[in-house]
Amino acid sequence: MKKIKLKKKNISSNSSRWLQRHLNDEFVIKSKIEGYRSRSSYKLIEIEKKFNFLKNSQNILDLGCAPGGWLQVAKKFGPKNAKIVGIDLLKIEKIDNVVTIEKNIFDEDTEEIIQKNFTNKVELLMSDMSPNSSGNKKIDHLRIVSLIERVLEITKVVLKPKGFLISKIFQGGAQGDLIFKMKKDLSDIKYFKPRASRKESSETYLIAKKN
Ligand SMILES: C[S@@+](CC[C@H](N)C(=O)[O-])C[C@H]1O[C@@H](n2cnc3c(N)ncnc32)[C@H](O)[C@@H]1O
């Protein structure tokens, strides 16, 4: 494939490097061709090819779903009449037969709203959430940990026994403590780093089953 080269005019060298890499990224190009809203969609496609969670889940919840790439994948690979609900701080452009809710998952009524949107408990809870970078590593790390802790609280309430959790997690720091907390409610805990997840990123995906 022909590489796109940028003219340097008016772009700082860091932004130009980022943009050049983005424009030539295999998964960015594929997502444009195949109509997915995010390159992240290919991470979930790889997870699905390995574990087949979507195929077998009637009630699917996606936390941090904007712009909607994972929701599109859930709709494509899930059962035809699956109930799919996505939540994000940001507004999500409509996807037919998918419910989207603009909301902060830290809001106290989150579990209640989720339960109201499903007639049964959730069989697959997915989270690709990451906080906006503050530029301060310590603050960012604390934000990441509190997001995952909140995902675990929600999992406890809304995920069905023997249901599955897929959650983005960042390797390092408090990972050990988190795993310790997870073991109270979850088992078969494993990590999976899809090829679409950039090698230089510390992100990986945690896969677990509710007890
Ligand atoms: C990497 S993006 C998700 C991409 C998505 N999986 C896709 O394929 O389109 C992470 C999302 O997490 C959301 N997010 C971060 N913190 C959140 C919070 N507290 N409540 C709800 N959404 C949150 C962000 O707004 C952002 O849209």
The ligand as an SDF file (V2000), in Angstrom:
LIG
                    3D

 27 29  0  0  0  0  0  0  0  0999 V2000
  -10.8350    4.2310   23.8530 C   0  0  0  0  0  0  0  0  0  0  0  0
  -12.4060    4.9940   23.9260 S   0  0  0  0  0  0  0  0  0  0  0  0
  -13.5010    3.6640   23.5700 C   0  0  0  0  0  0  0  0  0  0  0  0
  -13.5200    3.2800   22.1160 C   0  0  0  0  0  0  0  0  0  0  0  0
  -14.6340    2.3030   21.8000 C   0  0  0  0  0  0  0  0  0  0  0  0
  -14.3720    0.9870   22.3680 N   0  0  0  0  0  0  0  0  0  0  0  0
  -14.8150    2.1460   20.3000 C   0  0  0  0  0  0  0  0  0  0  0  0
  -14.3820    1.1250   19.7440 O   0  0  0  0  0  0  0  0  0  0  0  0
  -15.4070    3.0420   19.6720 O   0  0  0  0  0  0  0  0  0  0  0  0
  -12.6080    5.2210   25.6550 C   0  0  0  0  0  0  0  0  0  0  0  0
  -13.9140    5.8960   26.0480 C   0  0  0  0  0  0  0  0  0  0  0  0
  -14.0640    5.8250   27.4720 O   0  0  0  0  0  0  0  0  0  0  0  0
  -14.9010    6.9170   27.8420 C   0  0  0  0  0  0  0  0  0  0  0  0
  -14.8510    7.1710   29.2810 N   0  0  0  0  0  0  0  0  0  0  0  0
  -13.7710    7.5020   30.0150 C   0  0  0  0  0  0  0  0  0  0  0  0
  -14.1390    7.7150   31.2970 N   0  0  0  0  0  0  0  0  0  0  0  0
  -15.4830    7.4960   31.3630 C   0  0  0  0  0  0  0  0  0  0  0  0
  -16.4460    7.5730   32.4100 C   0  0  0  0  0  0  0  0  0  0  0  0
  -16.0820    7.9260   33.6440 N   0  0  0  0  0  0  0  0  0  0  0  0
  -17.7350    7.2920   32.1380 N   0  0  0  0  0  0  0  0  0  0  0  0
  -18.1100    6.9500   30.8770 C   0  0  0  0  0  0  0  0  0  0  0  0
  -17.2350    6.8650   29.8290 N   0  0  0  0  0  0  0  0  0  0  0  0
  -15.9470    7.1330   30.0750 C   0  0  0  0  0  0  0  0  0  0  0  0
  -14.3230    8.0690   27.0070 C   0  0  0  0  0  0  0  0  0  0  0  0
  -15.2630    9.1190   26.8840 O   0  0  0  0  0  0  0  0  0  0  0  0
  -13.9950    7.3760   25.6840 C   0  0  0  0  0  0  0  0  0  0  0  0
  -15.0110    7.5960   24.7410 O   0  0  0  0  0  0  0  0  0  0  0  0
  1  2  1  0
  2  3  1  0
  2 10  1  0
  3  4  1  0
  4  5  1  0
  5  6  1  0
  5  7  1  0
  7  8  2  0
  7  9  1  0
 10 11  1  0
 11 12  1  0
 11 26  1  0
 12 13  1  0
 13 14  1  0
 13 24  1  0
 14 15  1  0
 14 23  1  0
 15 16  2  0
 16 17  1  0
 17 18  1  0
 17 23  2  0
 18 19  1  0
 18 20  2  0
 20 21  1  0
 21 22  2  0
 22 23  1  0
 24 25  1  0
 24 26  1  0
 26 27  1  0
M  CHG  2   2   1   9  -1
M  END
$$$$
